[in-house]
Amino acid sequence: MNIGEAQAECAKKGVFYDWETACKTSPPGWHLPSDGEWKALEHELGLPEDELDLVGLDRENNAGAAIKKQGCWPLEYDGKPIVFSNDTGFSAVPTGFFARGEFTHSGYTGWWTGTPDGEKAWVRALSFHNNMITRAANDKEFYFPVRCVRDEDLD
C-alpha cells in the first residue's frame, strides 16, 4: 500500500497509531485509558468480575452491545441476530487495523490501552459476529485507533 492509499483509508476510518505513538497522542487534560480503566468500563457494562482478566475468546459477554454505533454493524451472523443499542453513546464503528503493511480485519475495531505487556500492549476489540468486548495483547508495531479519556484531576 502506498502513502496515498493509506491516507485515503485514514480519511474514512480515522487515524491509526503504533503503540509508542498512541501513548503520546492525547491532548492536554486527556490520556490513553489503561487496561484497568477499560476493565472498570466493562464491569459497568455488565462484564462479571471473574471475567475481567480473561483474554480473547475466554470472555463471554455482551458488553459491546452498549458501545456499538447503530447502522454500522451487521444485525445477524450465521443466522443469529446481533442486537446492540449504543446506550452509552460511545459509537464504536468497524475500522479494522493496520498490520504488516495493510489494512486488515475490516469487520472489527480495536483501541490501544496505555498498558504494556512485555513486548506487546493491551487492546480492546469488537467484532462483527457478536457483542463481546475482547481483551488481547497485540504487537506494539500494529496500528490501532485510540479513544482518549479525560483526566479526573481537572480544575
PyMOL CGO cylinders between C-alpha atoms (Angstrom):
from pymol import cmd
from pymol.cgo import CYLINDER

trace = [
    CYLINDER, 0.00, 0.00, 0.00, 1.39, 3.40, -0.91, 0.3, 1, 1, 1, 1, 1, 1,
    CYLINDER, 1.39, 3.40, -0.91, 1.14, 6.51, 1.28, 0.3, 1, 1, 1, 1, 1, 1,
    CYLINDER, 1.14, 6.51, 1.28, -1.76, 7.94, -0.75, 0.3, 1, 1, 1, 1, 1, 1,
    CYLINDER, -1.76, 7.94, -0.75, -3.82, 4.78, -0.30, 0.3, 1, 1, 1, 1, 1, 1,
    CYLINDER, -3.82, 4.78, -0.30, -3.05, 4.74, 3.42, 0.3, 1, 1, 1, 1, 1, 1,
    CYLINDER, -3.05, 4.74, 3.42, -4.08, 8.39, 3.76, 0.3, 1, 1, 1, 1, 1, 1,
    CYLINDER, -4.08, 8.39, 3.76, -7.36, 7.67, 1.93, 0.3, 1, 1, 1, 1, 1, 1,
    CYLINDER, -7.36, 7.67, 1.93, -8.12, 4.80, 4.33, 0.3, 1, 1, 1, 1, 1, 1,
    CYLINDER, -8.12, 4.80, 4.33, -7.37, 7.01, 7.34, 0.3, 1, 1, 1, 1, 1, 1,
    CYLINDER, -7.37, 7.01, 7.34, -9.67, 9.69, 5.95, 0.3, 1, 1, 1, 1, 1, 1,
    CYLINDER, -9.67, 9.69, 5.95, -12.50, 7.13, 6.06, 0.3, 1, 1, 1, 1, 1, 1,
    CYLINDER, -12.50, 7.13, 6.06, -11.59, 5.31, 9.28, 0.3, 1, 1, 1, 1, 1, 1,
    CYLINDER, -11.59, 5.31, 9.28, -9.67, 7.80, 11.41, 0.3, 1, 1, 1, 1, 1, 1,
    CYLINDER, -9.67, 7.80, 11.41, -6.02, 7.85, 12.37, 0.3, 1, 1, 1, 1, 1, 1,
    CYLINDER, -6.02, 7.85, 12.37, -4.20, 4.67, 13.37, 0.3, 1, 1, 1, 1, 1, 1,
    CYLINDER, -4.20, 4.67, 13.37, -1.14, 4.60, 15.62, 0.3, 1, 1, 1, 1, 1, 1,
    CYLINDER, -1.14, 4.60, 15.62, 1.54, 2.16, 16.66, 0.3, 1, 1, 1, 1, 1, 1,
    CYLINDER, 1.54, 2.16, 16.66, 1.56, 1.77, 20.44, 0.3, 1, 1, 1, 1, 1, 1,
    CYLINDER, 1.56, 1.77, 20.44, 4.54, 4.04, 21.17, 0.3, 1, 1, 1, 1, 1, 1,
    CYLINDER, 4.54, 4.04, 21.17, 2.95, 6.87, 19.19, 0.3, 1, 1, 1, 1, 1, 1,
    CYLINDER, 2.95, 6.87, 19.19, -0.51, 6.16, 20.64, 0.3, 1, 1, 1, 1, 1, 1,
    CYLINDER, -0.51, 6.16, 20.64, 0.90, 6.76, 24.12, 0.3, 1, 1, 1, 1, 1, 1,
    CYLINDER, 0.90, 6.76, 24.12, 1.87, 10.30, 23.05, 0.3, 1, 1, 1, 1, 1, 1,
    CYLINDER, 1.87, 10.30, 23.05, -1.28, 11.34, 21.16, 0.3, 1, 1, 1, 1, 1, 1,
    CYLINDER, -1.28, 11.34, 21.16, -3.58, 12.52, 23.94, 0.3, 1, 1, 1, 1, 1, 1,
    CYLINDER, -3.58, 12.52, 23.94, -4.27, 16.25, 24.08, 0.3, 1, 1, 1, 1, 1, 1,
    CYLINDER, -4.27, 16.25, 24.08, -3.66, 18.12, 27.36, 0.3, 1, 1, 1, 1, 1, 1,
    CYLINDER, -3.66, 18.12, 27.36, -6.15, 17.05, 30.02, 0.3, 1, 1, 1, 1, 1, 1,
    CYLINDER, -6.15, 17.05, 30.02, -6.69, 13.63, 28.42, 0.3, 1, 1, 1, 1, 1, 1,
    CYLINDER, -6.69, 13.63, 28.42, -4.89, 10.28, 28.45, 0.3, 1, 1, 1, 1, 1, 1,
    CYLINDER, -4.89, 10.28, 28.45, -4.89, 6.87, 26.81, 0.3, 1, 1, 1, 1, 1, 1,
    CYLINDER, -4.89, 6.87, 26.81, -7.02, 4.64, 29.06, 0.3, 1, 1, 1, 1, 1, 1,
    CYLINDER, -7.02, 4.64, 29.06, -5.22, 1.91, 30.95, 0.3, 1, 1, 1, 1, 1, 1,
    CYLINDER, -5.22, 1.91, 30.95, -6.14, -1.75, 30.88, 0.3, 1, 1, 1, 1, 1, 1,
    CYLINDER, -6.14, -1.75, 30.88, -7.62, -1.20, 34.34, 0.3, 1, 1, 1, 1, 1, 1,
    CYLINDER, -7.62, -1.20, 34.34, -9.80, 1.70, 33.18, 0.3, 1, 1, 1, 1, 1, 1,
    CYLINDER, -9.80, 1.70, 33.18, -11.15, -0.49, 30.37, 0.3, 1, 1, 1, 1, 1, 1,
    CYLINDER, -11.15, -0.49, 30.37, -11.90, -3.21, 32.93, 0.3, 1, 1, 1, 1, 1, 1,
    CYLINDER, -11.90, -3.21, 32.93, -13.84, -0.69, 35.03, 0.3, 1, 1, 1, 1, 1, 1,
    CYLINDER, -13.84, -0.69, 35.03, -15.90, 0.31, 31.96, 0.3, 1, 1, 1, 1, 1, 1,
    CYLINDER, -15.90, 0.31, 31.96, -16.50, -3.33, 31.04, 0.3, 1, 1, 1, 1, 1, 1,
    CYLINDER, -16.50, -3.33, 31.04, -17.65, -4.09, 34.58, 0.3, 1, 1, 1, 1, 1, 1,
    CYLINDER, -17.65, -4.09, 34.58, -20.07, -1.14, 34.40, 0.3, 1, 1, 1, 1, 1, 1,
    CYLINDER, -20.07, -1.14, 34.40, -21.38, -2.62, 31.13, 0.3, 1, 1, 1, 1, 1, 1,
    CYLINDER, -21.38, -2.62, 31.13, -22.10, -5.94, 32.85, 0.3, 1, 1, 1, 1, 1, 1,
    CYLINDER, -22.10, -5.94, 32.85, -18.93, -7.99, 32.47, 0.3, 1, 1, 1, 1, 1, 1,
    CYLINDER, -18.93, -7.99, 32.47, -18.67, -10.17, 35.60, 0.3, 1, 1, 1, 1, 1, 1,
    CYLINDER, -18.67, -10.17, 35.60, -15.74, -9.54, 37.94, 0.3, 1, 1, 1, 1, 1, 1,
    CYLINDER, -15.74, -9.54, 37.94, -14.35, -13.04, 37.33, 0.3, 1, 1, 1, 1, 1, 1,
    CYLINDER, -14.35, -13.04, 37.33, -14.06, -12.40, 33.56, 0.3, 1, 1, 1, 1, 1, 1,
    CYLINDER, -14.06, -12.40, 33.56, -12.26, -9.03, 33.67, 0.3, 1, 1, 1, 1, 1, 1,
    CYLINDER, -12.26, -9.03, 33.67, -8.74, -10.53, 33.46, 0.3, 1, 1, 1, 1, 1, 1,
    CYLINDER, -8.74, -10.53, 33.46, -9.61, -13.14, 30.84, 0.3, 1, 1, 1, 1, 1, 1,
    CYLINDER, -9.61, -13.14, 30.84, -8.11, -12.81, 27.36, 0.3, 1, 1, 1, 1, 1, 1,
    CYLINDER, -8.11, -12.81, 27.36, -9.60, -13.22, 23.91, 0.3, 1, 1, 1, 1, 1, 1,
    CYLINDER, -9.60, -13.22, 23.91, -12.42, -15.65, 23.40, 0.3, 1, 1, 1, 1, 1, 1,
    CYLINDER, -12.42, -15.65, 23.40, -12.26, -16.86, 27.01, 0.3, 1, 1, 1, 1, 1, 1,
    CYLINDER, -12.26, -16.86, 27.01, -14.52, -13.93, 27.80, 0.3, 1, 1, 1, 1, 1, 1,
    CYLINDER, -14.52, -13.93, 27.80, -18.20, -14.45, 27.15, 0.3, 1, 1, 1, 1, 1, 1,
    CYLINDER, -18.20, -14.45, 27.15, -20.00, -11.15, 27.40, 0.3, 1, 1, 1, 1, 1, 1,
    CYLINDER, -20.00, -11.15, 27.40, -22.47, -8.88, 25.68, 0.3, 1, 1, 1, 1, 1, 1,
    CYLINDER, -22.47, -8.88, 25.68, -20.85, -5.67, 26.91, 0.3, 1, 1, 1, 1, 1, 1,
    CYLINDER, -20.85, -5.67, 26.91, -20.11, -4.43, 23.38, 0.3, 1, 1, 1, 1, 1, 1,
    CYLINDER, -20.11, -4.43, 23.38, -23.83, -4.02, 22.68, 0.3, 1, 1, 1, 1, 1, 1,
    CYLINDER, -23.83, -4.02, 22.68, -23.83, -0.76, 24.65, 0.3, 1, 1, 1, 1, 1, 1,
    CYLINDER, -23.83, -0.76, 24.65, -20.95, 0.79, 22.66, 0.3, 1, 1, 1, 1, 1, 1,
    CYLINDER, -20.95, 0.79, 22.66, -21.60, -0.23, 19.02, 0.3, 1, 1, 1, 1, 1, 1,
    CYLINDER, -21.60, -0.23, 19.02, -22.96, 2.51, 16.77, 0.3, 1, 1, 1, 1, 1, 1,
    CYLINDER, -22.96, 2.51, 16.77, -26.26, 1.73, 15.06, 0.3, 1, 1, 1, 1, 1, 1,
    CYLINDER, -26.26, 1.73, 15.06, -26.20, 1.27, 11.28, 0.3, 1, 1, 1, 1, 1, 1,
    CYLINDER, -26.20, 1.27, 11.28, -22.53, 0.26, 11.11, 0.3, 1, 1, 1, 1, 1, 1,
    CYLINDER, -22.53, 0.26, 11.11, -22.52, -3.37, 12.23, 0.3, 1, 1, 1, 1, 1, 1,
    CYLINDER, -22.52, -3.37, 12.23, -24.30, -6.45, 10.86, 0.3, 1, 1, 1, 1, 1, 1,
    CYLINDER, -24.30, -6.45, 10.86, -27.60, -7.27, 12.55, 0.3, 1, 1, 1, 1, 1, 1,
    CYLINDER, -27.60, -7.27, 12.55, -27.04, -11.02, 12.34, 0.3, 1, 1, 1, 1, 1, 1,
    CYLINDER, -27.04, -11.02, 12.34, -24.28, -13.56, 11.99, 0.3, 1, 1, 1, 1, 1, 1,
    CYLINDER, -24.28, -13.56, 11.99, -24.67, -17.18, 10.97, 0.3, 1, 1, 1, 1, 1, 1,
    CYLINDER, -24.67, -17.18, 10.97, -28.44, -16.82, 11.14, 0.3, 1, 1, 1, 1, 1, 1,
    CYLINDER, -28.44, -16.82, 11.14, -28.39, -15.49, 14.71, 0.3, 1, 1, 1, 1, 1, 1,
    CYLINDER, -28.39, -15.49, 14.71, -29.46, -11.91, 15.49, 0.3, 1, 1, 1, 1, 1, 1,
    CYLINDER, -29.46, -11.91, 15.49, -26.99, -9.46, 17.00, 0.3, 1, 1, 1, 1, 1, 1,
    CYLINDER, -26.99, -9.46, 17.00, -28.81, -6.79, 18.96, 0.3, 1, 1, 1, 1, 1, 1,
    CYLINDER, -28.81, -6.79, 18.96, -26.95, -3.70, 20.10, 0.3, 1, 1, 1, 1, 1, 1,
    CYLINDER, -26.95, -3.70, 20.10, -28.01, -0.32, 21.42, 0.3, 1, 1, 1, 1, 1, 1,
    CYLINDER, -28.01, -0.32, 21.42, -25.11, 2.14, 21.80, 0.3, 1, 1, 1, 1, 1, 1,
    CYLINDER, -25.11, 2.14, 21.80, -26.76, 3.16, 25.09, 0.3, 1, 1, 1, 1, 1, 1,
    CYLINDER, -26.76, 3.16, 25.09, -23.50, 4.76, 26.22, 0.3, 1, 1, 1, 1, 1, 1,
    CYLINDER, -23.50, 4.76, 26.22, -23.06, 6.99, 23.16, 0.3, 1, 1, 1, 1, 1, 1,
    CYLINDER, -23.06, 6.99, 23.16, -19.56, 5.53, 22.65, 0.3, 1, 1, 1, 1, 1, 1,
    CYLINDER, -19.56, 5.53, 22.65, -20.47, 4.93, 18.97, 0.3, 1, 1, 1, 1, 1, 1,
    CYLINDER, -20.47, 4.93, 18.97, -17.88, 2.30, 18.02, 0.3, 1, 1, 1, 1, 1, 1,
    CYLINDER, -17.88, 2.30, 18.02, -17.63, 1.68, 14.27, 0.3, 1, 1, 1, 1, 1, 1,
    CYLINDER, -17.63, 1.68, 14.27, -15.74, -1.10, 12.46, 0.3, 1, 1, 1, 1, 1, 1,
    CYLINDER, -15.74, -1.10, 12.46, -12.35, 0.20, 11.38, 0.3, 1, 1, 1, 1, 1, 1,
    CYLINDER, -12.35, 0.20, 11.38, -10.12, -2.85, 11.17, 0.3, 1, 1, 1, 1, 1, 1,
    CYLINDER, -10.12, -2.85, 11.17, -6.48, -2.26, 11.97, 0.3, 1, 1, 1, 1, 1, 1,
    CYLINDER, -6.48, -2.26, 11.97, -3.20, -1.82, 10.11, 0.3, 1, 1, 1, 1, 1, 1,
    CYLINDER, -3.20, -1.82, 10.11, -0.54, -4.53, 10.34, 0.3, 1, 1, 1, 1, 1, 1,
    CYLINDER, -0.54, -4.53, 10.34, 2.32, -5.74, 8.19, 0.3, 1, 1, 1, 1, 1, 1,
    CYLINDER, 2.32, -5.74, 8.19, 1.74, -3.05, 5.57, 0.3, 1, 1, 1, 1, 1, 1,
    CYLINDER, 1.74, -3.05, 5.57, -2.01, -3.45, 5.05, 0.3, 1, 1, 1, 1, 1, 1,
    CYLINDER, -2.01, -3.45, 5.05, -5.42, -2.66, 6.48, 0.3, 1, 1, 1, 1, 1, 1,
    CYLINDER, -5.42, -2.66, 6.48, -6.95, -5.89, 7.70, 0.3, 1, 1, 1, 1, 1, 1,
    CYLINDER, -6.95, -5.89, 7.70, -9.90, -7.30, 9.68, 0.3, 1, 1, 1, 1, 1, 1,
    CYLINDER, -9.90, -7.30, 9.68, -12.36, -4.73, 8.32, 0.3, 1, 1, 1, 1, 1, 1,
    CYLINDER, -12.36, -4.73, 8.32, -15.28, -6.16, 10.35, 0.3, 1, 1, 1, 1, 1, 1,
    CYLINDER, -15.28, -6.16, 10.35, -13.51, -5.48, 13.62, 0.3, 1, 1, 1, 1, 1, 1,
    CYLINDER, -13.51, -5.48, 13.62, -12.38, -2.47, 15.56, 0.3, 1, 1, 1, 1, 1, 1,
    CYLINDER, -12.38, -2.47, 15.56, -9.93, -2.05, 18.40, 0.3, 1, 1, 1, 1, 1, 1,
    CYLINDER, -9.93, -2.05, 18.40, -8.25, 0.56, 20.56, 0.3, 1, 1, 1, 1, 1, 1,
    CYLINDER, -8.25, 0.56, 20.56, -4.90, 0.71, 22.28, 0.3, 1, 1, 1, 1, 1, 1,
    CYLINDER, -4.90, 0.71, 22.28, -4.70, 0.95, 26.04, 0.3, 1, 1, 1, 1, 1, 1,
    CYLINDER, -4.70, 0.95, 26.04, -1.78, 2.69, 27.70, 0.3, 1, 1, 1, 1, 1, 1,
    CYLINDER, -1.78, 2.69, 27.70, -0.75, -0.56, 29.39, 0.3, 1, 1, 1, 1, 1, 1,
    CYLINDER, -0.75, -0.56, 29.39, 2.21, -2.54, 28.06, 0.3, 1, 1, 1, 1, 1, 1,
    CYLINDER, 2.21, -2.54, 28.06, 2.50, -6.30, 28.41, 0.3, 1, 1, 1, 1, 1, 1,
    CYLINDER, 2.50, -6.30, 28.41, 6.17, -7.03, 27.77, 0.3, 1, 1, 1, 1, 1, 1,
    CYLINDER, 6.17, -7.03, 27.77, 6.83, -6.80, 24.03, 0.3, 1, 1, 1, 1, 1, 1,
    CYLINDER, 6.83, -6.80, 24.03, 3.09, -6.30, 23.44, 0.3, 1, 1, 1, 1, 1, 1,
    CYLINDER, 3.09, -6.30, 23.44, 0.41, -3.92, 24.72, 0.3, 1, 1, 1, 1, 1, 1,
    CYLINDER, 0.41, -3.92, 24.72, -3.23, -4.41, 25.67, 0.3, 1, 1, 1, 1, 1, 1,
    CYLINDER, -3.23, -4.41, 25.67, -6.03, -3.57, 23.25, 0.3, 1, 1, 1, 1, 1, 1,
    CYLINDER, -6.03, -3.57, 23.25, -9.79, -3.83, 23.38, 0.3, 1, 1, 1, 1, 1, 1,
    CYLINDER, -9.79, -3.83, 23.38, -11.65, -5.03, 20.32, 0.3, 1, 1, 1, 1, 1, 1,
    CYLINDER, -11.65, -5.03, 20.32, -15.14, -5.59, 18.95, 0.3, 1, 1, 1, 1, 1, 1,
    CYLINDER, -15.14, -5.59, 18.95, -16.13, -7.85, 16.08, 0.3, 1, 1, 1, 1, 1, 1,
    CYLINDER, -16.13, -7.85, 16.08, -18.93, -8.14, 13.54, 0.3, 1, 1, 1, 1, 1, 1,
    CYLINDER, -18.93, -8.14, 13.54, -20.11, -11.57, 14.72, 0.3, 1, 1, 1, 1, 1, 1,
    CYLINDER, -20.11, -11.57, 14.72, -21.01, -10.89, 18.37, 0.3, 1, 1, 1, 1, 1, 1,
    CYLINDER, -21.01, -10.89, 18.37, -21.15, -8.17, 21.03, 0.3, 1, 1, 1, 1, 1, 1,
    CYLINDER, -21.15, -8.17, 21.03, -18.20, -9.37, 23.07, 0.3, 1, 1, 1, 1, 1, 1,
    CYLINDER, -18.20, -9.37, 23.07, -15.51, -6.89, 24.10, 0.3, 1, 1, 1, 1, 1, 1,
    CYLINDER, -15.51, -6.89, 24.10, -12.27, -8.78, 23.61, 0.3, 1, 1, 1, 1, 1, 1,
    CYLINDER, -12.27, -8.78, 23.61, -9.12, -8.13, 25.67, 0.3, 1, 1, 1, 1, 1, 1,
    CYLINDER, -9.12, -8.13, 25.67, -5.89, -9.04, 23.89, 0.3, 1, 1, 1, 1, 1, 1,
    CYLINDER, -5.89, -9.04, 23.89, -2.21, -8.19, 23.86, 0.3, 1, 1, 1, 1, 1, 1,
    CYLINDER, -2.21, -8.19, 23.86, -1.03, -7.20, 20.38, 0.3, 1, 1, 1, 1, 1, 1,
    CYLINDER, -1.03, -7.20, 20.38, 2.30, -6.35, 18.82, 0.3, 1, 1, 1, 1, 1, 1,
    CYLINDER, 2.30, -6.35, 18.82, 3.24, -2.75, 19.54, 0.3, 1, 1, 1, 1, 1, 1,
    CYLINDER, 3.24, -2.75, 19.54, 4.07, -2.31, 15.85, 0.3, 1, 1, 1, 1, 1, 1,
    CYLINDER, 4.07, -2.31, 15.85, 0.43, -2.86, 14.81, 0.3, 1, 1, 1, 1, 1, 1,
    CYLINDER, 0.43, -2.86, 14.81, -1.67, 0.24, 14.22, 0.3, 1, 1, 1, 1, 1, 1,
    CYLINDER, -1.67, 0.24, 14.22, -4.97, 0.82, 16.02, 0.3, 1, 1, 1, 1, 1, 1,
    CYLINDER, -4.97, 0.82, 16.02, -7.12, 3.87, 16.66, 0.3, 1, 1, 1, 1, 1, 1,
    CYLINDER, -7.12, 3.87, 16.66, -7.29, 5.37, 20.14, 0.3, 1, 1, 1, 1, 1, 1,
    CYLINDER, -7.29, 5.37, 20.14, -10.06, 6.64, 22.41, 0.3, 1, 1, 1, 1, 1, 1,
    CYLINDER, -10.06, 6.64, 22.41, -8.79, 9.09, 24.99, 0.3, 1, 1, 1, 1, 1, 1,
    CYLINDER, -8.79, 9.09, 24.99, -10.21, 9.57, 28.49, 0.3, 1, 1, 1, 1, 1, 1,
    CYLINDER, -10.21, 9.57, 28.49, -10.48, 12.92, 30.26, 0.3, 1, 1, 1, 1, 1, 1,
    CYLINDER, -10.48, 12.92, 30.26, -8.13, 13.29, 33.22, 0.3, 1, 1, 1, 1, 1, 1,
    CYLINDER, -8.13, 13.29, 33.22, -10.03, 13.25, 36.51, 0.3, 1, 1, 1, 1, 1, 1,
    CYLINDER, -10.03, 13.25, 36.51, -7.99, 15.89, 38.30, 0.3, 1, 1, 1, 1, 1, 1,
    CYLINDER, -7.99, 15.89, 38.30, -9.05, 18.81, 36.10, 0.3, 1, 1, 1, 1, 1, 1,
    CYLINDER, -9.05, 18.81, 36.10, -9.85, 22.06, 37.95, 0.3, 1, 1, 1, 1, 1, 1,
]
cmd.load_cgo(trace, "trace")
